[in-house]
Amino acid sequence: MIPVEIPPNTVMLKGISWDSNIYLVRDGNEALIIDTGTGTYWNRYVEVWEGYLREIKRAVIFSTHEHFDHVGGNPAFKRWLEGKGIEVLFAAHETTARVLERGDDYIILSYAYGRKFEPQEIDIKLGDGDTLRIGNLRLELIHTPGHTAGSSCLYLDGEVRLMFTGDTVFKGTVGRTDLPTGSEWKLQESLEKLMEFDVDFGLPGHGWAIKEWKDNISGILGWL
């Protein structure tokens, strides 16, 4: 597996099979992991992380939304990180947090993968506009319901402006809205909201980076 580095802080691992993409953002001795896939291939990902996590003391695992292909690996990543002496916290939008804490398989869709999601405590529950701190970095949570009720993006306004989009928006398309808590009209509102941000790279939950951010969203809104 070849990591894709996005200087100065970010590394992307392309998801294997049904897994979401997995992102690592580092600053100082703290790290942010965005989504963890289904957990099936967790060991393949952490083999790559070894070199990137030296001197990391604290890691936050952020779930962009409630679906199993993004959160199924949470327990395995937590165990592995804690085994290396790293403090681990889970973070999510407050709506996603409620679903994960009660282990709602109907919304999480773990049954579609022949698995059951064990309820997990979310340490950091965020609302729209709240900030997630990683070292000296500040990432803004943007609540973008539509794919699911809790779907959220993280915006890093730095030297390179990044938007981690989960399944809200991809290159040329969007996440489906016909699953539990999905809504096409809410997704359209979320896309209009995202148009207001200046973004160098959109980093989605599946597929490759979005380089022409506003053109990409404008084109999608034209046919949605």
C-alpha positions in Angstrom: 0.0 0.0 0.0 1.4 3.4 -1.0 0.5 6.4 1.2 -0.4 9.6 -0.6 1.2 12.5 1.2 -0.5 15.9 1.1 2.1 18.4 2.6 2.6 19.6 5.1 0.4 17.6 7.5 -1.7 15.0 5.8 -1.4 11.4 4.6 -4.1 9.5 2.7 -4.5 5.7 2.5 -6.9 4.6 -0.3 -9.5 2.3 1.1 -9.2 -1.5 0.3 -12.3 -3.2 -1.1 -15.4 -1.7 0.7 -13.3 0.4 3.1 -13.5 4.1 3.2 -10.3 6.1 2.6 -8.4 6.7 5.8 -6.6 10.0 6.5 -3.9 10.9 9.0 -3.3 14.5 10.0 -0.3 15.3 12.4 1.0 18.2 14.3 3.5 18.1 17.1 2.9 15.0 19.1 -0.8 14.7 18.3 -2.6 13.0 15.4 -6.0 12.9 13.8 -7.3 9.8 12.1 -10.3 10.4 9.9 -12.5 7.3 9.4 -11.2 3.7 9.8 -12.9 1.5 7.2 -14.8 -1.7 8.1 -11.9 -3.1 10.2 -11.3 -6.0 7.9 -8.0 -4.7 6.7 -7.0 -2.6 9.8 -3.6 -4.4 10.0 -2.7 -3.4 6.4 -3.3 0.3 7.3 -1.4 0.4 10.6 1.6 -1.2 9.0 1.9 2.0 7.0 1.2 4.2 10.0 4.2 2.9 12.0 6.6 5.4 10.5 4.2 8.3 10.7 3.2 7.9 14.4 6.6 8.1 16.0 6.5 10.5 19.0 2.7 10.7 18.8 1.2 10.8 22.3 -2.4 11.6 21.6 -4.7 10.5 18.7 -8.3 11.5 17.9 -10.3 9.2 15.7 -13.0 11.2 13.9 -16.0 9.5 12.2 -17.4 11.6 9.3 -20.7 9.7 9.6 -22.4 6.6 10.9 -21.8 4.0 8.2 -19.9 0.8 9.0 -17.5 1.2 6.1 -16.2 4.3 7.9 -16.5 3.3 11.6 -16.1 -0.5 11.6 -12.3 -0.2 12.2 -12.6 2.1 15.2 -12.1 -0.6 17.9 -9.1 -2.2 16.2 -7.4 1.1 15.6 -8.0 2.1 19.2 -6.5 -1.2 20.6 -3.5 -0.9 18.3 -2.8 2.8 19.2 -3.2 2.2 22.9 -0.9 -0.8 22.6 1.8 1.7 21.5 1.1 3.9 24.5 -0.9 6.5 22.6 -4.0 8.1 24.3 -7.0 7.6 22.0 -10.2 9.7 21.9 -13.2 9.2 19.6 -14.8 12.3 18.0 -17.9 12.8 15.8 -20.8 15.2 15.2 -23.3 14.9 18.1 -25.9 13.1 15.8 -23.4 10.5 14.7 -22.2 10.2 18.3 -25.7 9.2 19.5 -26.0 6.5 16.8 -22.5 5.0 17.6 -23.1 5.1 21.3 -26.3 3.0 21.1 -24.8 0.8 18.4 -27.8 1.3 16.0 -27.1 -1.4 13.4 -30.1 -0.2 11.3 -28.4 3.1 10.6 -24.8 2.0 10.8 -25.6 -0.8 8.2 -23.2 -3.2 9.9 -25.6 -6.1 9.0 -24.8 -5.5 5.3 -21.3 -6.6 6.1 -22.3 -9.6 8.2 -21.1 -7.8 11.3 -22.5 -6.2 14.5 -21.4 -2.9 15.7 -20.6 -2.8 19.4 -21.7 0.5 21.0 -18.7 2.8 21.7 -18.4 6.0 23.8 -17.7 9.2 21.9 -15.4 11.4 23.9 -15.6 14.6 21.8 -19.1 15.5 20.5 -19.2 18.4 18.1 -21.8 20.7 16.6 -21.8 22.7 13.5 -19.0 25.3 13.5 -17.2 23.7 16.5 -13.4 23.3 16.3 -11.3 20.1 16.7 -7.8 20.8 17.9 -4.8 18.7 16.8 -1.6 20.2 18.1 -1.6 23.8 16.8 -4.0 22.9 14.0 -7.7 23.9 14.2 -10.2 22.0 12.1 -13.8 23.3 11.8 -16.7 20.8 11.8 -19.3 21.6 9.1 -22.5 19.6 9.6 -23.6 18.4 6.1 -26.6 16.2 6.5 -28.0 14.4 3.4 -26.1 11.2 3.1 -26.9 10.6 6.7 -28.3 12.8 9.4 -24.9 13.2 11.1 -22.7 13.5 8.1 -20.0 16.1 8.6 -17.0 17.5 6.9 -13.8 18.8 8.5 -12.2 22.0 7.2 -8.5 22.8 7.7 -7.8 26.4 6.7 -4.0 26.4 6.5 -1.1 26.6 4.2 -3.0 24.1 2.0 -6.8 24.4 2.5 -8.3 20.9 2.9 -11.9 19.7 3.2 -12.4 16.1 4.4 -15.8 15.3 3.0 -16.7 11.8 4.1 -19.5 10.6 1.8 -21.1 14.0 1.4 -19.4 14.9 -1.9 -17.0 13.0 -4.2 -15.3 13.9 -7.5 -18.2 14.4 -9.8 -20.9 12.9 -7.6 -22.4 12.7 -4.1 -23.2 10.0 -1.5 -26.5 8.2 -1.9 -29.5 9.5 0.0 -31.8 6.4 0.0 -30.4 4.8 3.1 -31.7 5.4 6.7 -31.7 9.1 7.7 -30.7 10.2 4.2 -32.3 13.2 2.5 -31.8 14.6 -1.0 -33.0 18.1 -0.2 -30.8 18.3 2.9 -27.8 17.1 0.8 -28.5 19.9 -1.7 -28.5 22.4 1.1 -25.3 21.0 2.4 -23.6 21.3 -1.0 -24.7 24.9 -1.2 -23.1 25.5 2.2 -19.9 23.9 1.2 -19.7 26.1 -1.9 -18.9 29.0 0.5 -15.5 27.6 1.4 -12.2 28.1 -0.4 -10.7 24.7 -0.8 -7.5 23.5 -2.5 -8.2 19.8 -2.1 -11.4 18.0 -1.2 -10.5 14.7 0.4 -13.5 12.3 0.1 -14.4 9.1 1.9 -14.0 7.1 -1.4 -12.1 7.8 -4.6 -9.6 10.5 -5.3 -9.1 14.1 -4.4 -11.3 16.9 -5.7 -9.1 19.6 -7.2 -11.7 22.0 -8.7 -13.8 22.4 -5.6 -16.4 25.0 -6.5 -16.7 23.8 -10.1 -17.2 20.2 -8.9 -20.0 21.2 -6.5 -21.6 23.6 -9.1 -21.7 20.8 -11.6 -23.3 18.4 -9.2 -25.9 21.0 -8.2 -26.7 21.3 -11.9 -28.1 17.8 -12.1 -29.1 17.0 -8.5 
